[in-house]
Amino acid sequence: MQALPVSSFRDLMQHGDCTIACLYTQQTVRTMTVEGGICHLVAGDGSEFDVPLDTPITFEPWVMDRGNMLFEHGGSTWKVCGEADILTAESGQYSIQPGSRVSS
């Protein structure tokens, strides 16, 4: 499986509409569609967000575990997925990896 380095929603959505599944459970945790410069994200709990593609995604490393891929929306911090979760698009499957941005 090919690694997909991600530091923004533009990176995440480069393969078009997709889903993200948890690496451990294989359950779909996010469904995302892209239209113009916006990603429409539907979370597993039913929450929905419209996020500009240039929204940064930061990496929060964890010791002895996978880190979190986070973004800011509406004044709050949200988790888009975990490090190495699986993105599935029409073009194939990809392991989501942190890009260059690391949260402090």
C-alpha positions as CSV (number, residue, x, y, z in Angstrom):
1,M,0.0,0.0,0.0
2,Q,1.3,3.4,-0.9
3,A,1.9,6.1,1.7
4,L,0.0,9.3,1.4
5,P,1.8,12.2,3.1
6,V,-0.9,14.7,4.3
7,S,-0.4,18.3,5.6
8,S,-3.7,19.8,4.3
9,F,-7.1,18.7,3.1
10,R,-5.9,19.3,-0.5
11,D,-3.3,16.6,0.1
12,L,-6.0,14.3,1.6
13,M,-8.4,14.8,-1.3
14,Q,-6.0,14.6,-4.2
15,H,-7.6,11.3,-5.3
16,G,-11.1,12.7,-5.2
17,D,-14.1,11.4,-3.2
18,C,-13.0,8.9,-0.6
19,T,-13.5,7.2,2.7
20,I,-11.1,6.7,5.7
21,A,-11.1,3.5,7.7
22,C,-9.5,2.8,11.0
23,L,-6.3,0.8,10.6
24,Y,-7.3,-1.5,13.5
25,T,-11.0,-2.1,13.0
26,Q,-11.3,-1.5,9.3
27,Q,-14.5,0.4,10.0
28,T,-15.2,3.5,8.0
29,V,-14.7,6.6,10.2
30,R,-14.9,9.4,7.6
31,T,-16.7,9.8,4.2
32,M,-15.5,12.8,2.2
33,T,-16.5,14.3,-1.1
34,V,-14.9,17.2,-2.8
35,E,-16.5,20.0,-4.9
36,G,-14.6,23.0,-6.0
37,G,-12.3,24.1,-3.2
38,I,-14.4,22.4,-0.4
39,C,-14.2,19.0,1.2
40,H,-17.5,17.8,2.6
41,L,-16.7,15.5,5.6
42,V,-19.1,13.2,7.3
43,A,-17.8,11.7,10.5
44,G,-18.8,8.3,11.9
45,D,-21.1,10.0,14.5
46,G,-23.0,11.8,11.7
47,S,-21.3,15.2,12.2
48,E,-20.8,17.1,8.9
49,F,-18.3,19.8,8.1
50,D,-17.5,21.8,5.0
51,V,-13.7,22.4,5.1
52,P,-11.7,24.5,2.6
53,L,-9.1,22.3,0.9
54,D,-6.3,24.6,2.0
55,T,-7.1,23.9,5.7
56,P,-3.9,22.6,7.4
57,I,-3.8,19.1,8.9
58,T,-1.3,18.9,11.7
59,F,0.2,15.8,13.2
60,E,0.1,15.2,17.0
61,P,2.7,12.4,17.7
62,W,2.1,9.9,20.5
63,V,4.7,7.9,22.3
64,M,4.3,4.2,21.8
65,D,1.2,4.6,19.6
66,R,0.0,6.0,16.3
67,G,-0.4,9.8,16.3
68,N,-3.5,11.9,15.5
69,M,-4.1,13.9,12.3
70,L,-5.9,17.1,13.5
71,F,-7.5,20.2,11.9
72,E,-9.0,23.5,13.2
73,H,-12.7,24.2,12.4
74,G,-15.1,26.6,14.0
75,G,-12.7,27.5,16.7
76,S,-12.2,23.9,17.8
77,T,-9.6,21.2,17.1
78,W,-11.0,18.1,15.4
79,K,-9.4,14.7,14.5
80,V,-9.7,13.7,10.9
81,C,-8.0,10.3,11.4
82,G,-5.2,8.4,13.0
83,E,-1.7,8.0,11.6
84,A,-1.7,5.1,9.1
85,D,-5.5,4.9,8.8
86,I,-6.5,3.8,5.3
87,L,-7.9,6.1,2.7
88,T,-9.9,4.4,-0.1
89,A,-10.6,6.2,-3.3
90,E,-11.4,5.1,-6.9
91,S,-7.7,5.0,-7.6
92,G,-6.8,2.6,-4.8
93,Q,-6.0,2.5,-1.1
94,Y,-3.4,4.7,0.7
95,S,-1.8,4.7,4.2
96,I,-2.3,8.3,5.6
97,Q,1.0,9.6,6.9
98,P,2.0,13.0,8.4
99,G,3.3,15.6,6.0
100,S,5.5,18.4,7.2
101,R,3.3,20.1,9.8
102,V,3.7,18.9,13.4
103,S,1.5,20.3,16.2
104,S,3.3,21.7,19.3
